[in-house]
Amino acid sequence: MPVPDTRLSVRAGEWQIAPGQPGHTYHDIRVVSVHNSHDPAWAWVHGHGLECAWESSDCAKPWCWELLVKVDVLAAAAAGDPP
């Protein structure tokens, strides 16, 4: 699984906002943590949008995004494989 601060790029179909609710957009996220879900093909990812690292951002939240992401996408990100 990707370690904290790994950049994770997810495309439509690779993530869900909740079980059974597929995401339809592209996002780049900095991983904070990865957690198991009820479905072994998916894992919960807590993370920040890349804009949270901008100097003009005062993001003090522990994480801004909570998404279900396909485990194979997470494995590819951990291995450093390009999207």
Sequence and secondary structure as in RCSB ss.txt:
>XXXX:A:sequence
MPVPDTRLSVRAGEWQIAPGQPGHTYHDIRVVSVHNSHDPAWAWVHGHGLECAWESSDCAKPWCWELLVKVDVLA
AAAAGDPP
>XXXX:A:secstr
   TT EEEE TTSEEEETTEE  S EEEEEEEEEE SSTTEEEEEEEEGGGGSTT    SS SEEEEEEHHHHH
HHHHT   
